[in-house]
């Protein structure tokens, strides 16, 4: 799941090079639940996945290693 705790502009999100949507809201306190509006949730296979975000002309790329029955949260600050 990808979500933001602080936001100044909408943020576009790609997972493994595939556009998944745009974050337009944020969660300054507490963690949202999986699939909650304002998050991007994606079911992926076990393995390493690339997550890329773009906002205000800046691009950030990171990776996440998902294990069996594991979950991954990318929190944008």
Number of C-alpha atoms within 10 A of each C-alpha: 17 20 27 20 14 14 17 10 11 14 20 17 23 17 18 13 11 11 13 14 14 18 21 16 18 19 15 11 8 7 12 16 10 14 12 11 13 16 21 19 18 13 7 12 11 12 10 13 16 14 19 18 19 15 16 10 5 8 12 10 12 11 13 14 13 15 12 8 6 8 13 13 13 14 14 13 10
